[in-house]
Amino acid sequence: MNTHLSSPNAVFSVTELNRTVKGLLERELPLLWVSGEISNLTIAASGHCYFSLKDAGAQVRSVMFRNRAMLLPFKPREGLKVEARASVTLYEARGDYQLNVESMRPAGLGALFEAFEKLKVKLAAEGLFDTARKRALPAAPRAIGIVTSPQAAALRDVLTTLRRRAPHIPVILYPTAVQGEGSADTIAAMIGRANARAEVDVLIVCRGGGSIEDLWSFNEEIVARAIAASAIPVVSGVGHETDFTIADFAADLRAPTPTAAAELVSPDREALLATLMQGQMRLERTLRHRLQAAMQRWDYLGRRLVHPGERLRRQVDALRQLDLRRRQSMTRRMEATRWRLTGLGQRFRHERPDMSAMQRRVDQYGGAMQVQLARRLERSKGRVEAFAGRLLALNPEAVLARGYSLVAMQDGTLVRDSTQLRIGQPLRLTFARGEAKAVVSEAPVEQGDLF
């Protein structure tokens, strides 16, 4: 709590006072609905709306900022009675008490909006708005039905669009009032009559724009249930693009305007003609190609169809040509064989050996070999004789024959040095002829080399 308020003698500045009052207003008064008439309306370049709400006894300054004003479904105007949902505040700079408006609706519509939302929730819970129950529109309807007022401008827009897009499709009007007392019952009855007569393939339920009161017939439960129960697909085209009614949710398809509804239910004649023209061109092109192919096949078969006599003549000519080719081939092959044999004969004559010359060469080589063999034998004989002389000179027996003897111990070891001997040692002496035994009787004497 502000300390100034707790003291009766406290002195407030103007700024403090305005700030305190503003806080009290914003804290104590929540968002509330205020009913009144718009006056002194000013729309600033920034988009903010400044106006007063007044009744017969008083008025209050109000402001609606741009971000909120952009969401209004209508344009505020001087003298319009409205219901504003606002918070109470104070503009400190001037000390003006004012309303900050959050949203706004034309006066008296609160009950209608509440009834609209209540019925919408009820029918949605029953499944009347389910996507699964909605049907596709026929691509090429035999006839189109319109449920609207004969005096409605929407009817002229729909008929103009249908005449432009599909002048070949019949249109049947089921006349009804589209606003006022009893209009909802009449609309539902016309939808039921169209289903009973079963003379159209699709229904347009439409009217032009207006206030929520003007469009209220299409928010009645009886109309919504008639649309949902229709065996014929229904397109709803009520009001402008921003207008939504219960009939829109119950219909198989919602159109933003009556003209759009006419476009949705009717095939575009120009597009159909263009498609038909393209199909005709493709068909003609296909037929032309098939005809050309058939003509070419006919010509081919005609060329193959020949008179038997002509065929025999051609076969005889063919046989003659084959016989000629056979003889020419044989002639060429024989000529080639002859040339080949001639070439082989020449090669044979050129390569045939001279036997007499070869014999002379053999004889010559034979004589040379005998001379060489005699020489080599003579040389070998001389070498053998030399080796024999050397062997004879080295033969121990030849040495013994010259008066030498071999002295050996009992074990056969030859004695080469007198130091090997001991007194009394038996020896064996070998001569050129025969052997003798001896015993060492004196100690051996060492002597120097004889040579």
C-alpha positions in Angstrom: 0.0 0.0 0.0 1.2 3.5 -0.8 2.6 5.2 2.3 1.0 8.5 1.3 -2.5 6.9 1.7 -1.8 5.8 5.3 -1.1 9.4 6.3 -3.9 11.9 6.3 -1.5 14.8 6.1 0.5 13.5 3.2 1.0 15.8 0.2 0.8 14.2 -3.3 2.4 15.6 -6.4 0.2 15.5 -9.5 2.2 12.8 -11.0 2.0 10.7 -7.9 -1.7 11.2 -7.6 -2.3 10.2 -11.2 0.0 7.2 -10.9 -1.8 6.1 -7.7 -5.3 6.4 -9.2 -4.2 4.5 -12.3 -2.9 1.7 -10.2 -6.1 1.6 -8.2 -8.3 1.5 -11.3 -6.3 -1.2 -13.1 -6.0 -3.3 -9.9 -9.6 -3.1 -8.7 -11.5 -3.2 -12.0 -11.0 -6.3 -14.3 -11.8 -6.6 -18.0 -15.5 -5.8 -18.5 -18.0 -5.3 -21.2 -19.2 -1.7 -21.7 -22.1 -0.8 -24.0 -22.3 2.6 -25.7 -22.4 4.6 -28.9 -19.2 5.6 -30.8 -18.6 9.3 -31.0 -15.7 11.7 -31.7 -14.0 8.9 -33.7 -10.4 9.5 -34.9 -8.3 6.9 -36.7 -4.7 8.0 -36.5 -2.1 7.4 -39.2 -0.5 4.8 -36.9 -3.8 2.8 -37.0 -4.8 3.5 -33.4 -8.5 4.4 -32.9 -9.5 7.2 -30.5 -13.2 7.7 -29.6 -15.7 8.2 -26.9 -18.4 5.7 -25.7 -21.5 7.5 -24.7 -25.1 6.9 -23.7 -27.9 9.3 -22.8 -26.3 10.2 -19.5 -22.5 10.1 -19.8 -19.5 9.4 -21.9 -16.0 8.0 -21.4 -12.8 8.4 -23.5 -11.6 5.2 -25.2 -8.6 4.0 -27.2 -8.2 0.8 -29.3 -4.6 0.2 -30.4 -3.7 -0.8 -34.0 -2.9 -4.5 -33.2 -6.4 -4.9 -31.7 -8.3 -2.8 -34.3 -6.9 -4.9 -37.2 -8.8 -7.9 -35.8 -12.3 -6.3 -35.9 -14.7 -8.0 -38.3 -16.2 -4.6 -39.1 -15.1 -1.0 -39.5 -15.9 1.3 -36.6 -17.9 4.4 -37.6 -19.5 7.4 -35.9 -22.8 6.7 -34.2 -22.4 2.9 -34.2 -23.7 1.2 -31.1 -21.2 -1.3 -29.8 -20.3 -3.5 -26.9 -16.6 -3.1 -26.0 -14.5 -5.4 -23.8 -12.1 -3.1 -22.1 -9.9 -2.4 -19.1 -10.3 0.8 -17.1 -7.1 2.9 -16.8 -5.9 6.5 -16.5 -3.8 8.5 -19.0 -1.3 10.0 -16.5 -0.1 12.9 -18.8 -3.5 14.5 -18.8 -5.2 12.9 -15.9 -7.9 11.5 -18.2 -9.8 8.4 -17.2 -10.2 6.1 -20.2 -10.9 2.6 -21.5 -8.3 0.5 -23.2 -10.5 -1.6 -25.6 -9.4 -5.1 -26.3 -12.3 -6.2 -28.6 -15.6 -4.9 -29.9 -18.8 -6.1 -31.4 -22.0 -4.4 -32.6 -24.4 -3.9 -29.8 -26.9 -6.7 -29.2 -24.7 -9.4 -30.9 -23.5 -10.9 -27.7 -26.5 -13.2 -27.3 -26.3 -14.1 -31.0 -22.7 -15.0 -30.8 -23.4 -17.1 -27.7 -26.2 -18.9 -29.4 -24.0 -19.5 -32.5 -21.2 -21.0 -30.4 -23.6 -23.1 -28.3 -25.3 -24.6 -31.4 -21.9 -25.2 -33.1 -20.6 -27.1 -30.2 -23.8 -29.2 -29.9 -23.9 -30.2 -33.6 -20.1 -30.9 -33.7 -20.6 -33.2 -30.8 -23.3 -35.1 -32.8 -20.9 -35.5 -35.7 -22.7 -33.3 -38.2 -19.5 -31.5 -39.1 -17.3 -34.6 -39.4 -15.0 -34.7 -42.4 -15.7 -38.4 -42.9 -19.4 -37.8 -43.7 -18.7 -35.1 -46.3 -19.1 -36.2 -50.0 -17.2 -35.2 -53.1 -19.0 -33.1 -55.6 -19.9 -34.7 -59.0 -17.4 -33.9 -61.7 -20.1 -33.5 -64.4 -23.5 -32.9 -62.8 -26.6 -33.4 -65.0 -28.4 -30.5 -63.3 -27.6 -28.0 -60.6 -30.1 -26.8 -57.9 -30.1 -23.4 -56.2 -31.8 -22.7 -52.9 -32.1 -18.9 -52.5 -34.4 -16.0 -53.0 -35.4 -15.1 -56.6 -34.8 -11.5 -55.8 -31.3 -12.0 -54.3 -28.3 -10.5 -56.0 -26.5 -13.7 -55.2 -28.8 -15.6 -57.6 -27.8 -13.3 -60.5 -24.1 -13.8 -59.7 -24.6 -17.6 -59.6 -26.6 -17.7 -62.8 -24.1 -15.5 -64.6 -21.2 -17.8 -63.5 -23.0 -21.0 -64.5 -24.0 -19.5 -67.9 -20.4 -18.6 -68.5 -18.8 -21.9 -67.3 -21.4 -24.5 -68.1 -24.3 -23.2 -70.3 -25.2 -26.8 -71.2 -26.1 -27.8 -67.6 -29.8 -27.2 -66.6 -30.3 -25.0 -63.5 -33.4 -25.5 -61.2 -34.3 -22.8 -58.6 -35.9 -23.8 -55.3 -37.2 -20.3 -54.2 -37.1 -19.3 -50.5 -36.7 -16.3 -48.3 -33.2 -16.0 -47.0 -33.8 -13.7 -44.0 -36.6 -12.7 -41.7 -39.3 -14.5 -39.8 -39.8 -18.2 -40.9 -37.0 -18.1 -43.5 -35.1 -20.9 -41.8 -38.1 -23.2 -42.0 -38.5 -22.3 -45.7 -34.8 -23.0 -46.5 -35.0 -26.4 -44.8 -38.2 -27.2 -46.6 -36.7 -26.4 -50.0 -33.6 -28.6 -49.3 -36.0 -31.4 -48.4 -38.1 -30.8 -51.6 -34.9 -30.9 -53.8 -34.1 -34.3 -52.3 -37.6 -35.6 -52.7 -37.7 -34.6 -56.4 -34.1 -35.9 -57.0 -33.8 -33.9 -60.2 -30.4 -32.3 -59.5 -27.0 -33.8 -58.7 -25.7 -31.0 -56.5 -27.3 -28.1 -54.4 -26.1 -24.6 -53.9 -27.5 -22.9 -50.7 -26.6 -19.3 -50.9 -27.3 -15.6 -50.3 -25.2 -12.4 -50.4 -23.4 -10.6 -47.6 -25.0 -8.8 -44.7 -24.9 -8.4 -40.9 -25.0 -11.3 -38.6 -28.7 -10.7 -38.1 -29.3 -10.8 -41.9 -27.4 -14.1 -42.1 -29.0 -15.6 -39.0 -31.4 -17.9 -40.9 -28.3 -20.0 -41.9 -27.3 -20.3 -38.3 -30.6 -22.0 -37.3 -30.5 -25.7 -36.3 -33.3 -26.7 -38.6 -31.2 -25.6 -41.7 -28.1 -27.3 -40.4 -29.9 -30.6 -39.9 -31.6 -30.3 -43.3 -28.2 -29.8 -45.0 -26.7 -32.7 -43.1 -29.6 -35.0 -44.0 -29.5 -34.2 -47.7 -28.8 -37.1 -50.0 -27.6 -34.6 -52.6 -24.2 -33.0 -52.0 -24.6 -29.4 -50.7 -22.3 -26.4 -51.2 -22.8 -23.5 -48.9 -22.1 -20.0 -50.3 -23.4 -17.6 -47.7 -22.2 -14.0 -47.3 -18.7 -12.9 -47.9 -15.3 -14.6 -47.4 -15.1 -13.5 -43.8 -18.6 -14.7 -42.9 -19.0 -18.1 -41.3 -22.4 -19.7 -40.6 -23.5 -23.1 -39.1 -24.6 -24.0 -42.6 -21.0 -23.7 -43.8 -19.9 -26.3 -41.3 -22.8 -28.7 -42.0 -22.4 -28.5 -45.8 -20.2 -30.9 -47.8 -18.2 -27.9 -49.0 -18.0 -24.3 -48.0 -17.5 -21.6 -50.7 -16.4 -18.1 -49.6 -19.0 -16.4 -51.9 -22.0 -17.5 -54.0 -20.0 -16.9 -57.1 -17.3 -19.2 -55.8 -20.0 -21.8 -55.0 -21.1 -21.7 -58.7 -17.5 -22.2 -59.8 -17.1 -25.2 -57.5 -20.1 -27.1 -58.7 -19.8 -26.4 -62.4 -17.1 -27.8 -64.8 -15.4 -25.0 -66.8 -16.8 -25.2 -70.3 -13.7 -23.6 -71.8 -11.4 -26.0 -69.9 -13.6 -29.0 -71.0 -13.5 -27.8 -74.6 -9.8 -27.4 -74.4 -9.4 -30.9 -73.0 -11.8 -32.2 -75.6 -9.9 -30.5 -78.3 -6.6 -31.9 -77.0 -8.2 -35.4 -76.9 -9.5 -35.0 -80.5 -6.0 -33.9 -81.7 -4.5 -36.9 -80.0 -7.1 -39.2 -81.5 -6.6 -37.8 -84.9 -2.8 -38.1 -84.6 -3.1 -41.7 -83.4 -5.5 -42.6 -86.2 -3.2 -40.9 -88.8 -0.2 -42.8 -87.5 -2.2 -46.1 -87.5 -3.5 -45.4 -91.1 0.0 -44.6 -92.3 1.3 -47.8 -90.7 -1.5 -49.8 -92.3 -0.7 -48.2 -95.7 2.9 -49.1 -95.4 2.1 -52.7 -94.5 -0.3 -52.8 -97.4 2.4 -51.7 -99.8 4.8 -54.2 -98.2 2.3 -57.1 -98.6 1.6 -55.9 -102.2 5.3 -56.1 -103.0 5.4 -59.6 -101.6 2.3 -60.7 -103.6 3.9 -61.9 -107.0 2.5 -63.8 -110.0 3.7 -67.5 -109.9 5.2 -67.2 -113.4 7.1 -64.1 -112.3 8.2 -65.9 -109.2 9.5 -68.9 -111.3 11.3 -66.5 -113.6 13.0 -64.8 -110.6 13.9 -68.2 -109.2 15.4 -69.3 -112.6 17.4 -66.1 -112.7 18.5 -66.6 -109.2 19.6 -70.2 -110.1 21.5 -68.9 -113.1 23.3 -66.4 -111.0 24.1 -69.0 -108.4 25.5 -71.4 -111.1 27.6 -68.6 -112.6 28.9 -67.7 -109.2 29.7 -71.4 -108.6 31.6 -71.8 -111.9 33.5 -68.5 -111.2 34.3 -69.7 -107.7 35.6 -73.1 -108.9 37.7 -71.4 -111.7 39.2 -69.0 -109.1 40.0 -71.8 -106.7 41.6 -74.0 -109.5 43.7 -71.1 -110.7 44.8 -70.3 -107.1 45.7 -74.0 -106.6 47.7 -74.1 -109.8 49.6 -70.9 -108.8 50.3 -72.4 -105.4 51.6 -75.7 -106.8 53.8 -73.8 -109.3 55.3 -71.7 -106.4 55.8 -74.9 -104.3 57.7 -76.6 -107.3 59.9 -73.6 -107.7 60.7 -73.6 -104.0 61.3 -77.4 -104.1 63.7 -77.0 -107.0 65.5 -74.2 -105.3 65.8 -76.0 -102.0 66.7 -79.6 -103.4 70.2 -80.6 -102.1 73.3 -81.4 -104.5 74.1 -85.0 -103.5 77.4 -85.2 -105.4 78.7 -82.0 -103.8 77.6 -83.2 -100.5 79.4 -86.6 -101.1 82.5 -84.7 -102.0 82.3 -82.7 -98.8 81.7 -85.9 -96.8 84.8 -87.5 -98.4 86.8 -84.4 -97.8 85.7 -84.2 -94.2 86.4 -88.0 -93.8 90.1 -87.7 -95.1 90.7 -84.7 -92.8 89.3 -86.6 -89.9 91.6 -89.6 -90.5 94.6 -87.4 -90.7 93.6 -85.6 -87.5 93.0 -89.0 -85.8 96.4 -90.3 -86.8 98.1 -87.2 -85.5 96.2 -87.4 -82.2 97.0 -91.1 -81.9 100.7 -90.5 -82.5 100.8 -87.7 -79.9 98.9 -89.9 -77.4 101.3 -92.8 -78.1 104.4 -90.6 -77.3 102.8 -89.4 -74.1 102.0 -92.9 -73.0 105.6 -94.0 -73.7 106.9 -91.1 -71.7 104.6 -91.9 -68.8 105.7 -95.5 -68.9 109.3 -94.6 -68.7 108.6 -92.4 -65.7 106.7 -95.1 -64.1 109.4 -97.6 -64.7 112.0 -95.3 -63.2 109.8 -94.9 -60.1 109.2 -98.6 -59.7 110.7 -99.8 -56.3 111.6 -103.2 -57.9 113.8 -101.5 -60.4 115.6 -99.7 -57.6 116.1 -103.0 -55.7 117.4 -104.6 -58.9 120.2 -102.0 -58.8 121.4 -103.4 -55.4 119.2 -101.6 -53.0 117.0 -103.2 -50.3 114.0 -102.3 -48.1 114.3 -102.4 -44.3 111.1 -102.8 -42.5 110.1 -103.4 -38.9 108.0 -106.4 -37.8 104.8 -104.5 -38.3 105.8 -103.6 -41.9 106.8 -100.0 -41.2 109.7 -99.0 -43.5 112.8 -97.7 -41.8 113.8 -94.4 -43.2 116.0 -93.2 -40.3 118.5 -95.1 -38.2 117.1 -93.4 -35.1 114.1 -95.5 -35.5 116.1 -98.6 -34.5 117.0 -100.1 -31.1 119.5 -102.8 -30.2 118.0 -106.2 -30.5 115.1 -105.0 -32.7 114.1 -107.6 -35.3 114.0 -106.3 -38.9 112.9 -107.7 -42.3 115.0 -107.1 -45.3 113.5 -107.1 -48.8 115.8 -107.5 -51.9 115.1 -107.6 -55.6 114.9 -111.3 -55.2 113.8 -112.7 -51.8 113.7 -111.5 -48.2 115.9 -112.0 -45.1 115.5 -111.4 -41.3 118.0 -109.5 -39.2 118.5 -108.1 -35.7 120.1 -104.8 -34.7 123.3 -105.6 -32.9 124.8 -102.2 -32.5 123.4 -98.8 -31.6 122.6 -96.8 -34.7 124.9 -93.9 -35.6 123.4 -90.6 -36.8 124.8 -89.4 -40.0 124.2 -86.4 -42.1 122.3 -86.4 -45.4 124.0 -88.3 -48.1 122.9 -85.8 -50.7 
